[in-house]
Amino acid sequence: MDLRGVFPPIPTPFRDGAVDTAALAANCERWMGTGLRGLVVLGSNGEAPLLDDAESDRVIAAARERVPAGRLLIAGVARESTAGTVSAAARAGALGADAVLVRTPAFFKTLLTGDALTRHYAAVADAAPVPVLLYNFTALTGVTLPVSAAARLADHPNIIGMKESGSDIAFISALIDETPDDFSVLAGSAPVFYASLVSGAAGGILALASAVPNLCVELFDLVAAGRLEEARSLQRRLTPLARLLTRVHGVPGLKAALDIAGYAGGDPRPPLLPAGPAAVEEIRKGMEAVHAPA
């Protein structure tokens, strides 16, 4: 499976407390009018832990209807148990997901050794009807899948890549160096997207790409074309907004950015609170700055 390119981990819109599949479909259709390689649903920015199984299935089905052949739909299926993850992956495959993204379990983090995580991922990959992507998000989970474990899992025929959401380029480079050439490492942090690409990453799963998809695709294309000075300049433009939408304001900020960009963002699901007026204004200025002439 060719994972080269840019994928946004798209937010899940809600209306009156329920998943708004009509708004989700409209957003997906608009994203598919850009150069994005595909979409990721039910990732961390999709508020996946706040949705039940029935809601998650509706999200996958609604997105699948708007993601055409030739584009990829990747679905987050992480659960705390191996059995729960296997079940979610089976449902995602049946609903048309092209691949599944499996974040590390985290509740019993002190017991989740490299061996425990390797067994978990191998069992999921053995059972999954579609290819599996590993997913590290240490800042959120407190758990890190070691490079040595990722390298072992990369030999599994149904494990095709990994999203690394950290900004440690040495760690990302080690993942790339220690895994086979057909194993795709995808950057999950937009501030280090350029550095990840020149280190050999196949692409990125970037929250920023939900709000400014064309600029993220442009950065990928510039690196692929060897136009590195232009790519570095664009990275410098994108980094302040990327930090606002992830490290500073998180999911509520990303949803506010979508509203500003004309997508359906809306409020996050409680217990998350909406971005306040000051945050929205800060994000609005960040969006204006990134679109200003260079």
C-alpha positions in Angstrom: 0.0 0.0 0.0 1.4 3.4 -1.0 1.3 5.7 2.0 3.3 8.5 0.5 1.6 11.9 1.0 -0.4 13.8 3.5 -3.3 12.5 5.6 -5.3 14.7 8.0 -6.6 13.0 11.2 -10.0 14.7 10.8 -12.1 15.9 13.7 -15.5 14.5 14.4 -18.4 17.0 14.2 -21.2 16.8 16.6 -24.7 18.3 16.6 -26.9 18.3 19.8 -24.5 15.9 21.3 -24.6 13.3 18.5 -22.2 12.6 15.7 -23.2 14.8 12.7 -22.6 12.5 9.8 -24.0 15.0 7.3 -21.4 17.6 8.4 -18.7 14.9 8.4 -19.6 13.9 4.8 -19.5 17.6 3.6 -16.1 18.1 5.2 -14.8 14.9 3.6 -16.0 15.9 0.2 -14.2 19.2 0.5 -11.0 17.6 1.6 -11.2 15.2 -1.3 -11.1 18.2 -3.6 -7.5 18.8 -2.4 -4.3 16.9 -3.0 -4.5 14.9 0.2 -3.6 11.2 -0.1 -6.6 10.2 2.0 -8.2 10.7 5.4 -7.8 9.3 8.9 -10.9 9.0 11.0 -11.1 8.2 14.7 -7.6 9.3 15.5 -6.8 11.4 18.6 -8.0 14.6 16.9 -11.2 12.7 16.0 -11.9 12.4 19.7 -12.0 8.6 19.3 -11.9 7.7 23.0 -15.1 9.8 23.5 -17.1 7.8 20.9 -18.8 4.5 21.5 -18.5 1.6 19.1 -21.8 2.4 17.2 -20.8 6.0 16.8 -17.3 5.0 15.6 -18.9 2.7 13.0 -21.1 5.5 11.7 -18.1 7.8 11.3 -16.2 5.2 9.2 -19.3 4.5 7.0 -20.0 8.2 6.4 -16.3 8.9 5.5 -16.1 5.9 3.2 -19.0 7.2 1.1 -17.0 10.4 0.4 -13.5 8.9 0.0 -13.2 7.7 -3.6 -11.2 4.8 -5.0 -7.6 5.8 -5.3 -7.7 7.6 -2.0 -7.1 5.9 1.3 -9.4 5.8 4.3 -7.5 4.9 7.5 -9.5 4.3 10.7 -8.3 4.4 14.2 -9.4 1.3 16.1 -7.4 1.4 19.3 -8.9 -0.1 22.4 -7.3 -0.8 25.8 -7.6 -4.6 25.3 -6.2 -6.7 22.5 -9.6 -8.4 22.0 -11.4 -5.0 21.8 -8.9 -3.7 19.2 -9.3 -6.9 17.1 -13.1 -6.5 17.2 -12.9 -2.8 16.2 -10.4 -3.6 13.4 -12.8 -6.3 12.0 -15.7 -3.8 11.9 -13.6 -1.1 10.3 -12.5 -3.5 7.6 -16.1 -4.6 7.0 -17.1 -0.9 6.7 -14.5 -0.3 4.0 -11.5 1.1 5.7 -8.3 0.5 3.7 -6.1 0.3 6.8 -6.4 0.7 10.6 -4.3 2.9 12.9 -3.7 1.3 16.3 -2.5 3.6 19.1 -0.7 2.0 21.9 -2.8 1.0 24.9 -2.0 3.1 27.9 -4.1 2.5 31.0 -1.7 0.0 32.6 1.3 2.0 31.2 3.9 0.7 33.7 3.2 -2.9 32.6 3.2 -2.2 28.8 6.7 -3.3 28.1 8.1 -3.7 24.6 7.3 -7.4 24.7 3.7 -6.8 25.8 3.2 -4.2 23.1 4.8 -6.5 20.5 2.4 -9.3 21.4 -0.6 -6.9 21.3 0.2 -5.6 17.8 1.1 -9.0 16.4 -2.2 -10.4 17.6 -4.1 -7.5 16.1 -2.3 -7.8 12.8 -2.8 -11.5 12.7 -6.6 -11.0 12.9 -7.1 -7.7 11.1 -8.7 -8.0 7.6 -6.8 -4.9 6.4 -3.3 -3.6 6.9 -2.2 -2.2 10.3 -0.4 1.0 11.2 1.3 1.3 14.5 0.8 4.5 16.4 3.0 6.2 19.0 1.8 9.2 20.8 3.9 9.3 24.0 2.9 12.9 25.0 -0.7 11.8 25.2 -0.4 8.2 26.4 2.8 8.1 28.4 3.7 4.9 26.5 6.4 4.6 23.9 6.7 1.7 21.5 10.5 1.1 21.4 12.3 1.2 18.1 13.4 -2.4 18.7 9.8 -3.5 19.0 8.7 -1.5 15.9 11.6 -3.1 14.0 10.4 -6.6 15.0 6.8 -5.8 14.1 7.8 -4.3 10.8 8.5 -7.9 9.6 4.9 -8.9 10.1 3.2 -9.1 6.7 0.2 -7.2 7.8 1.9 -4.3 9.5 2.8 -1.7 6.9 3.9 1.4 8.8 3.8 3.6 11.8 2.7 7.1 12.8 5.1 8.7 15.2 3.6 11.8 16.8 6.7 12.9 18.7 9.1 15.6 17.5 12.3 13.8 18.3 14.0 13.5 14.9 16.6 11.2 16.2 13.8 8.7 17.2 12.1 9.2 13.9 15.3 8.6 12.0 16.0 5.5 14.0 12.5 4.1 13.1 13.3 4.7 9.5 16.8 3.3 9.7 15.8 0.1 11.6 12.8 -0.9 9.5 12.5 -2.2 6.0 12.2 0.1 3.0 8.6 -1.0 2.4 7.7 0.0 6.0 6.3 3.6 5.9 7.1 5.9 8.8 4.6 8.8 8.9 5.3 12.0 10.8 2.6 13.0 13.2 4.0 16.3 14.2 3.7 19.2 11.7 6.5 21.3 13.2 8.9 18.6 12.2 7.3 17.5 9.0 10.1 18.9 6.8 12.8 17.4 8.9 10.9 14.0 8.9 10.6 14.0 5.2 14.2 14.7 4.5 15.1 12.0 7.0 13.1 9.5 4.9 9.5 9.6 6.2 6.9 8.5 3.7 4.6 11.3 4.5 2.5 12.7 7.4 -0.7 12.3 9.4 -1.0 15.9 10.5 -3.7 17.7 12.4 -2.6 20.9 10.6 -3.7 19.3 7.3 -7.3 19.4 8.4 -7.2 23.2 8.5 -4.7 24.0 5.7 -4.5 20.9 3.5 -3.1 22.5 0.4 -0.2 24.1 2.2 0.7 20.8 3.9 0.5 19.0 0.5 2.7 21.8 -1.0 5.4 21.2 1.6 5.4 17.5 0.8 5.6 18.1 -2.9 8.4 20.6 -2.5 10.5 18.1 -0.6 9.7 15.4 -3.2 10.8 17.7 -6.0 14.1 18.5 -4.2 13.1 22.2 -3.7 14.4 22.2 -0.1 14.9 25.9 0.4 11.3 26.6 -0.6 10.2 23.7 1.6 12.1 25.0 4.6 10.6 28.5 4.1 7.1 27.0 4.0 7.8 24.9 7.1 8.7 28.1 9.0 5.4 29.7 8.0 3.4 26.6 9.1 5.1 25.9 12.4 3.5 28.7 14.5 0.0 27.7 13.4 0.8 24.0 13.9 1.8 24.6 17.5 -1.3 26.6 18.2 -3.6 23.8 16.9 -1.8 21.0 18.8 0.4 21.9 21.8 -1.4 25.1 22.8 -5.2 24.6 22.1 -5.5 21.0 21.0 -8.8 19.5 19.7 -10.9 22.6 20.6 -8.4 24.8 18.8 -8.4 22.6 15.7 -12.1 22.6 15.6 -12.1 26.4 15.8 -9.6 26.5 12.9 -12.0 24.4 10.8 -14.8 26.8 11.5 -12.6 29.7 10.5 -11.6 27.8 7.3 -15.3 27.2 6.4 -15.5 23.5 7.4 -17.8 22.2 10.1 -15.8 22.2 13.2 -18.1 23.0 16.1 -17.6 22.2 19.7 -15.7 19.2 21.1 -17.5 16.5 23.1 -17.5 17.0 26.9 -15.6 16.8 29.1 -13.5 18.9 26.5 -14.5 22.6 26.5 -14.8 24.7 23.4 -12.0 27.2 22.6 -12.7 30.5 24.2 -13.0 33.9 22.4 -9.3 34.8 23.0 -8.1 31.4 21.7 -10.4 31.7 18.6 -9.0 35.2 17.9 -5.4 33.9 18.3 -6.1 31.0 15.9 -7.8 33.4 13.4 -4.7 35.6 13.3 -2.5 32.4 12.9 -4.7 31.3 10.0 -4.4 34.8 8.4 -0.6 34.8 8.8 -0.1 31.4 7.2 -2.0 32.5 4.1 -0.3 35.9 3.9 1.9 36.4 0.9 5.5 35.2 1.6 
